[in-house]
Amino acid sequence: MKKSYLIAIASLVIITVTGCSKTSDYSPAAGASGEDIFKAACIECHKDAAPKIFTFTADSANPATIQKAIANGNMAMPKFPNITDDALNKLTEYVLNNSEKQ
């Protein structure tokens, strides 16, 4: 009994520390705007963020950090490997333009 409890706790810690291993199969429609992509792929988890999506520190308010999170996922956020190129740039711009920077 104790061994299975410890295994469950260890698994939870590993998942929490390494992030979510889920991958989303969402693919944006051709020509979709950053807002369209956000509403289709992100709003389910980030709907309570209005009027600003996120609050970024000065170090994290940049395209590279946001694009890394989208591509690789983080914590509970899945990876979005099908959001690439122009769609990734549009989504990144939308997130930055609609977030607070500290």
Chimera marker file (.cmm) of the C-alpha trace (Angstrom):
<marker_set name="trace">
<marker id="1" x="0.000" y="0.000" z="0.000" r="1" g="1" b="0" radius="0.5"/>
<marker id="2" x="2.711" y="2.493" z="0.978" r="1" g="1" b="0" radius="0.5"/>
<marker id="3" x="4.798" y="1.628" z="-2.082" r="1" g="1" b="0" radius="0.5"/>
<marker id="4" x="1.968" y="2.383" z="-4.537" r="1" g="1" b="0" radius="0.5"/>
<marker id="5" x="1.229" y="5.636" z="-2.696" r="1" g="1" b="0" radius="0.5"/>
<marker id="6" x="4.867" y="6.704" z="-2.999" r="1" g="1" b="0" radius="0.5"/>
<marker id="7" x="4.912" y="5.807" z="-6.691" r="1" g="1" b="0" radius="0.5"/>
<marker id="8" x="1.789" y="7.903" z="-7.284" r="1" g="1" b="0" radius="0.5"/>
<marker id="9" x="3.294" y="10.886" z="-5.441" r="1" g="1" b="0" radius="0.5"/>
<marker id="10" x="6.599" y="10.535" z="-7.313" r="1" g="1" b="0" radius="0.5"/>
<marker id="11" x="4.746" y="10.410" z="-10.645" r="1" g="1" b="0" radius="0.5"/>
<marker id="12" x="2.822" y="13.565" z="-9.781" r="1" g="1" b="0" radius="0.5"/>
<marker id="13" x="6.009" y="15.376" z="-8.829" r="1" g="1" b="0" radius="0.5"/>
<marker id="14" x="7.728" y="14.324" z="-12.065" r="1" g="1" b="0" radius="0.5"/>
<marker id="15" x="4.780" y="15.484" z="-14.176" r="1" g="1" b="0" radius="0.5"/>
<marker id="16" x="4.607" y="18.790" z="-12.290" r="1" g="1" b="0" radius="0.5"/>
<marker id="17" x="8.323" y="19.480" z="-12.592" r="1" g="1" b="0" radius="0.5"/>
<marker id="18" x="8.803" y="18.393" z="-16.205" r="1" g="1" b="0" radius="0.5"/>
<marker id="19" x="5.552" y="19.788" z="-17.537" r="1" g="1" b="0" radius="0.5"/>
<marker id="20" x="2.704" y="18.289" z="-19.412" r="1" g="1" b="0" radius="0.5"/>
<marker id="21" x="3.538" y="15.584" z="-21.895" r="1" g="1" b="0" radius="0.5"/>
<marker id="22" x="0.332" y="16.050" z="-23.839" r="1" g="1" b="0" radius="0.5"/>
<marker id="23" x="0.380" y="17.214" z="-27.417" r="1" g="1" b="0" radius="0.5"/>
<marker id="24" x="-2.490" y="19.051" z="-29.076" r="1" g="1" b="0" radius="0.5"/>
<marker id="25" x="-3.367" y="18.057" z="-32.621" r="1" g="1" b="0" radius="0.5"/>
<marker id="26" x="-4.892" y="21.487" z="-33.316" r="1" g="1" b="0" radius="0.5"/>
<marker id="27" x="-3.922" y="22.967" z="-36.689" r="1" g="1" b="0" radius="0.5"/>
<marker id="28" x="-4.840" y="26.555" z="-37.520" r="1" g="1" b="0" radius="0.5"/>
<marker id="29" x="-6.797" y="27.257" z="-40.678" r="1" g="1" b="0" radius="0.5"/>
<marker id="30" x="-4.851" y="28.867" z="-43.490" r="1" g="1" b="0" radius="0.5"/>
<marker id="31" x="-4.841" y="32.621" z="-43.048" r="1" g="1" b="0" radius="0.5"/>
<marker id="32" x="-6.181" y="32.487" z="-39.472" r="1" g="1" b="0" radius="0.5"/>
<marker id="33" x="-5.449" y="35.568" z="-37.391" r="1" g="1" b="0" radius="0.5"/>
<marker id="34" x="-3.657" y="35.407" z="-34.058" r="1" g="1" b="0" radius="0.5"/>
<marker id="35" x="-6.959" y="36.085" z="-32.344" r="1" g="1" b="0" radius="0.5"/>
<marker id="36" x="-8.652" y="33.259" z="-34.285" r="1" g="1" b="0" radius="0.5"/>
<marker id="37" x="-5.897" y="30.846" z="-33.286" r="1" g="1" b="0" radius="0.5"/>
<marker id="38" x="-6.015" y="31.943" z="-29.647" r="1" g="1" b="0" radius="0.5"/>
<marker id="39" x="-9.798" y="31.510" z="-29.529" r="1" g="1" b="0" radius="0.5"/>
<marker id="40" x="-9.613" y="28.066" z="-31.133" r="1" g="1" b="0" radius="0.5"/>
<marker id="41" x="-6.595" y="26.625" z="-29.333" r="1" g="1" b="0" radius="0.5"/>
<marker id="42" x="-6.035" y="28.569" z="-26.130" r="1" g="1" b="0" radius="0.5"/>
<marker id="43" x="-9.190" y="30.172" z="-24.776" r="1" g="1" b="0" radius="0.5"/>
<marker id="44" x="-10.474" y="26.973" z="-23.182" r="1" g="1" b="0" radius="0.5"/>
<marker id="45" x="-7.699" y="27.172" z="-20.588" r="1" g="1" b="0" radius="0.5"/>
<marker id="46" x="-7.011" y="30.910" z="-20.672" r="1" g="1" b="0" radius="0.5"/>
<marker id="47" x="-10.585" y="32.259" z="-20.749" r="1" g="1" b="0" radius="0.5"/>
<marker id="48" x="-10.417" y="33.853" z="-17.314" r="1" g="1" b="0" radius="0.5"/>
<marker id="49" x="-7.506" y="36.081" z="-18.260" r="1" g="1" b="0" radius="0.5"/>
<marker id="50" x="-9.581" y="38.979" z="-19.654" r="1" g="1" b="0" radius="0.5"/>
<marker id="51" x="-8.999" y="41.808" z="-20.274" r="1" g="1" b="0" radius="0.5"/>
<marker id="52" x="-5.298" y="40.912" z="-20.520" r="1" g="1" b="0" radius="0.5"/>
<marker id="53" x="-4.246" y="37.385" z="-21.470" r="1" g="1" b="0" radius="0.5"/>
<marker id="54" x="-1.074" y="37.175" z="-19.369" r="1" g="1" b="0" radius="0.5"/>
<marker id="55" x="1.193" y="39.281" z="-17.225" r="1" g="1" b="0" radius="0.5"/>
<marker id="56" x="4.770" y="38.947" z="-18.395" r="1" g="1" b="0" radius="0.5"/>
<marker id="57" x="7.953" y="39.996" z="-16.669" r="1" g="1" b="0" radius="0.5"/>
<marker id="58" x="10.410" y="42.033" z="-18.693" r="1" g="1" b="0" radius="0.5"/>
<marker id="59" x="12.480" y="38.877" z="-19.279" r="1" g="1" b="0" radius="0.5"/>
<marker id="60" x="9.583" y="36.800" z="-20.598" r="1" g="1" b="0" radius="0.5"/>
<marker id="61" x="7.765" y="39.416" z="-22.704" r="1" g="1" b="0" radius="0.5"/>
<marker id="62" x="9.424" y="38.390" z="-25.951" r="1" g="1" b="0" radius="0.5"/>
<marker id="63" x="8.528" y="36.268" z="-28.981" r="1" g="1" b="0" radius="0.5"/>
<marker id="64" x="11.158" y="33.579" z="-28.303" r="1" g="1" b="0" radius="0.5"/>
<marker id="65" x="9.798" y="32.757" z="-24.832" r="1" g="1" b="0" radius="0.5"/>
<marker id="66" x="6.188" y="32.638" z="-26.015" r="1" g="1" b="0" radius="0.5"/>
<marker id="67" x="7.007" y="30.556" z="-29.083" r="1" g="1" b="0" radius="0.5"/>
<marker id="68" x="8.995" y="28.098" z="-26.975" r="1" g="1" b="0" radius="0.5"/>
<marker id="69" x="5.998" y="27.632" z="-24.652" r="1" g="1" b="0" radius="0.5"/>
<marker id="70" x="3.656" y="27.076" z="-27.615" r="1" g="1" b="0" radius="0.5"/>
<marker id="71" x="5.974" y="24.594" z="-29.311" r="1" g="1" b="0" radius="0.5"/>
<marker id="72" x="7.097" y="22.683" z="-26.212" r="1" g="1" b="0" radius="0.5"/>
<marker id="73" x="4.249" y="23.192" z="-23.767" r="1" g="1" b="0" radius="0.5"/>
<marker id="74" x="4.896" y="23.918" z="-20.123" r="1" g="1" b="0" radius="0.5"/>
<marker id="75" x="3.433" y="22.760" z="-16.832" r="1" g="1" b="0" radius="0.5"/>
<marker id="76" x="-0.197" y="21.917" z="-17.682" r="1" g="1" b="0" radius="0.5"/>
<marker id="77" x="-0.086" y="23.398" z="-21.186" r="1" g="1" b="0" radius="0.5"/>
<marker id="78" x="0.174" y="20.907" z="-24.055" r="1" g="1" b="0" radius="0.5"/>
<marker id="79" x="2.571" y="21.213" z="-26.963" r="1" g="1" b="0" radius="0.5"/>
<marker id="80" x="1.164" y="22.717" z="-30.175" r="1" g="1" b="0" radius="0.5"/>
<marker id="81" x="3.498" y="21.347" z="-32.876" r="1" g="1" b="0" radius="0.5"/>
<marker id="82" x="1.111" y="22.309" z="-35.696" r="1" g="1" b="0" radius="0.5"/>
<marker id="83" x="1.203" y="26.022" z="-34.899" r="1" g="1" b="0" radius="0.5"/>
<marker id="84" x="4.239" y="27.043" z="-36.915" r="1" g="1" b="0" radius="0.5"/>
<marker id="85" x="5.624" y="29.686" z="-39.218" r="1" g="1" b="0" radius="0.5"/>
<marker id="86" x="3.189" y="32.525" z="-39.973" r="1" g="1" b="0" radius="0.5"/>
<marker id="87" x="0.507" y="31.159" z="-37.632" r="1" g="1" b="0" radius="0.5"/>
<marker id="88" x="3.009" y="31.003" z="-34.774" r="1" g="1" b="0" radius="0.5"/>
<marker id="89" x="4.115" y="34.572" z="-35.466" r="1" g="1" b="0" radius="0.5"/>
<marker id="90" x="0.516" y="35.805" z="-35.562" r="1" g="1" b="0" radius="0.5"/>
<marker id="91" x="-0.390" y="34.033" z="-32.322" r="1" g="1" b="0" radius="0.5"/>
<marker id="92" x="2.743" y="35.326" z="-30.618" r="1" g="1" b="0" radius="0.5"/>
<marker id="93" x="2.007" y="38.888" z="-31.713" r="1" g="1" b="0" radius="0.5"/>
<marker id="94" x="-1.598" y="38.584" z="-30.504" r="1" g="1" b="0" radius="0.5"/>
<marker id="95" x="-0.502" y="37.277" z="-27.107" r="1" g="1" b="0" radius="0.5"/>
<marker id="96" x="2.123" y="40.006" z="-26.676" r="1" g="1" b="0" radius="0.5"/>
<marker id="97" x="-0.229" y="42.777" z="-27.786" r="1" g="1" b="0" radius="0.5"/>
<marker id="98" x="-2.955" y="41.605" z="-25.430" r="1" g="1" b="0" radius="0.5"/>
<marker id="99" x="-0.862" y="40.953" z="-22.339" r="1" g="1" b="0" radius="0.5"/>
<marker id="100" x="0.444" y="43.138" z="-19.566" r="1" g="1" b="0" radius="0.5"/>
<marker id="101" x="4.176" y="43.675" z="-19.282" r="1" g="1" b="0" radius="0.5"/>
<marker id="102" x="5.791" y="44.419" z="-15.911" r="1" g="1" b="0" radius="0.5"/>
<link id1="1" id2="2" r="1" g="1" b="0" radius="0.2"/>
<link id1="2" id2="3" r="1" g="1" b="0" radius="0.2"/>
<link id1="3" id2="4" r="1" g="1" b="0" radius="0.2"/>
<link id1="4" id2="5" r="1" g="1" b="0" radius="0.2"/>
<link id1="5" id2="6" r="1" g="1" b="0" radius="0.2"/>
<link id1="6" id2="7" r="1" g="1" b="0" radius="0.2"/>
<link id1="7" id2="8" r="1" g="1" b="0" radius="0.2"/>
<link id1="8" id2="9" r="1" g="1" b="0" radius="0.2"/>
<link id1="9" id2="10" r="1" g="1" b="0" radius="0.2"/>
<link id1="10" id2="11" r="1" g="1" b="0" radius="0.2"/>
<link id1="11" id2="12" r="1" g="1" b="0" radius="0.2"/>
<link id1="12" id2="13" r="1" g="1" b="0" radius="0.2"/>
<link id1="13" id2="14" r="1" g="1" b="0" radius="0.2"/>
<link id1="14" id2="15" r="1" g="1" b="0" radius="0.2"/>
<link id1="15" id2="16" r="1" g="1" b="0" radius="0.2"/>
<link id1="16" id2="17" r="1" g="1" b="0" radius="0.2"/>
<link id1="17" id2="18" r="1" g="1" b="0" radius="0.2"/>
<link id1="18" id2="19" r="1" g="1" b="0" radius="0.2"/>
<link id1="19" id2="20" r="1" g="1" b="0" radius="0.2"/>
<link id1="20" id2="21" r="1" g="1" b="0" radius="0.2"/>
<link id1="21" id2="22" r="1" g="1" b="0" radius="0.2"/>
<link id1="22" id2="23" r="1" g="1" b="0" radius="0.2"/>
<link id1="23" id2="24" r="1" g="1" b="0" radius="0.2"/>
<link id1="24" id2="25" r="1" g="1" b="0" radius="0.2"/>
<link id1="25" id2="26" r="1" g="1" b="0" radius="0.2"/>
<link id1="26" id2="27" r="1" g="1" b="0" radius="0.2"/>
<link id1="27" id2="28" r="1" g="1" b="0" radius="0.2"/>
<link id1="28" id2="29" r="1" g="1" b="0" radius="0.2"/>
<link id1="29" id2="30" r="1" g="1" b="0" radius="0.2"/>
<link id1="30" id2="31" r="1" g="1" b="0" radius="0.2"/>
<link id1="31" id2="32" r="1" g="1" b="0" radius="0.2"/>
<link id1="32" id2="33" r="1" g="1" b="0" radius="0.2"/>
<link id1="33" id2="34" r="1" g="1" b="0" radius="0.2"/>
<link id1="34" id2="35" r="1" g="1" b="0" radius="0.2"/>
<link id1="35" id2="36" r="1" g="1" b="0" radius="0.2"/>
<link id1="36" id2="37" r="1" g="1" b="0" radius="0.2"/>
<link id1="37" id2="38" r="1" g="1" b="0" radius="0.2"/>
<link id1="38" id2="39" r="1" g="1" b="0" radius="0.2"/>
<link id1="39" id2="40" r="1" g="1" b="0" radius="0.2"/>
<link id1="40" id2="41" r="1" g="1" b="0" radius="0.2"/>
<link id1="41" id2="42" r="1" g="1" b="0" radius="0.2"/>
<link id1="42" id2="43" r="1" g="1" b="0" radius="0.2"/>
<link id1="43" id2="44" r="1" g="1" b="0" radius="0.2"/>
<link id1="44" id2="45" r="1" g="1" b="0" radius="0.2"/>
<link id1="45" id2="46" r="1" g="1" b="0" radius="0.2"/>
<link id1="46" id2="47" r="1" g="1" b="0" radius="0.2"/>
<link id1="47" id2="48" r="1" g="1" b="0" radius="0.2"/>
<link id1="48" id2="49" r="1" g="1" b="0" radius="0.2"/>
<link id1="49" id2="50" r="1" g="1" b="0" radius="0.2"/>
<link id1="50" id2="51" r="1" g="1" b="0" radius="0.2"/>
<link id1="51" id2="52" r="1" g="1" b="0" radius="0.2"/>
<link id1="52" id2="53" r="1" g="1" b="0" radius="0.2"/>
<link id1="53" id2="54" r="1" g="1" b="0" radius="0.2"/>
<link id1="54" id2="55" r="1" g="1" b="0" radius="0.2"/>
<link id1="55" id2="56" r="1" g="1" b="0" radius="0.2"/>
<link id1="56" id2="57" r="1" g="1" b="0" radius="0.2"/>
<link id1="57" id2="58" r="1" g="1" b="0" radius="0.2"/>
<link id1="58" id2="59" r="1" g="1" b="0" radius="0.2"/>
<link id1="59" id2="60" r="1" g="1" b="0" radius="0.2"/>
<link id1="60" id2="61" r="1" g="1" b="0" radius="0.2"/>
<link id1="61" id2="62" r="1" g="1" b="0" radius="0.2"/>
<link id1="62" id2="63" r="1" g="1" b="0" radius="0.2"/>
<link id1="63" id2="64" r="1" g="1" b="0" radius="0.2"/>
<link id1="64" id2="65" r="1" g="1" b="0" radius="0.2"/>
<link id1="65" id2="66" r="1" g="1" b="0" radius="0.2"/>
<link id1="66" id2="67" r="1" g="1" b="0" radius="0.2"/>
<link id1="67" id2="68" r="1" g="1" b="0" radius="0.2"/>
<link id1="68" id2="69" r="1" g="1" b="0" radius="0.2"/>
<link id1="69" id2="70" r="1" g="1" b="0" radius="0.2"/>
<link id1="70" id2="71" r="1" g="1" b="0" radius="0.2"/>
<link id1="71" id2="72" r="1" g="1" b="0" radius="0.2"/>
<link id1="72" id2="73" r="1" g="1" b="0" radius="0.2"/>
<link id1="73" id2="74" r="1" g="1" b="0" radius="0.2"/>
<link id1="74" id2="75" r="1" g="1" b="0" radius="0.2"/>
<link id1="75" id2="76" r="1" g="1" b="0" radius="0.2"/>
<link id1="76" id2="77" r="1" g="1" b="0" radius="0.2"/>
<link id1="77" id2="78" r="1" g="1" b="0" radius="0.2"/>
<link id1="78" id2="79" r="1" g="1" b="0" radius="0.2"/>
<link id1="79" id2="80" r="1" g="1" b="0" radius="0.2"/>
<link id1="80" id2="81" r="1" g="1" b="0" radius="0.2"/>
<link id1="81" id2="82" r="1" g="1" b="0" radius="0.2"/>
<link id1="82" id2="83" r="1" g="1" b="0" radius="0.2"/>
<link id1="83" id2="84" r="1" g="1" b="0" radius="0.2"/>
<link id1="84" id2="85" r="1" g="1" b="0" radius="0.2"/>
<link id1="85" id2="86" r="1" g="1" b="0" radius="0.2"/>
<link id1="86" id2="87" r="1" g="1" b="0" radius="0.2"/>
<link id1="87" id2="88" r="1" g="1" b="0" radius="0.2"/>
<link id1="88" id2="89" r="1" g="1" b="0" radius="0.2"/>
<link id1="89" id2="90" r="1" g="1" b="0" radius="0.2"/>
<link id1="90" id2="91" r="1" g="1" b="0" radius="0.2"/>
<link id1="91" id2="92" r="1" g="1" b="0" radius="0.2"/>
<link id1="92" id2="93" r="1" g="1" b="0" radius="0.2"/>
<link id1="93" id2="94" r="1" g="1" b="0" radius="0.2"/>
<link id1="94" id2="95" r="1" g="1" b="0" radius="0.2"/>
<link id1="95" id2="96" r="1" g="1" b="0" radius="0.2"/>
<link id1="96" id2="97" r="1" g="1" b="0" radius="0.2"/>
<link id1="97" id2="98" r="1" g="1" b="0" radius="0.2"/>
<link id1="98" id2="99" r="1" g="1" b="0" radius="0.2"/>
<link id1="99" id2="100" r="1" g="1" b="0" radius="0.2"/>
<link id1="100" id2="101" r="1" g="1" b="0" radius="0.2"/>
<link id1="101" id2="102" r="1" g="1" b="0" radius="0.2"/>
</marker_set>
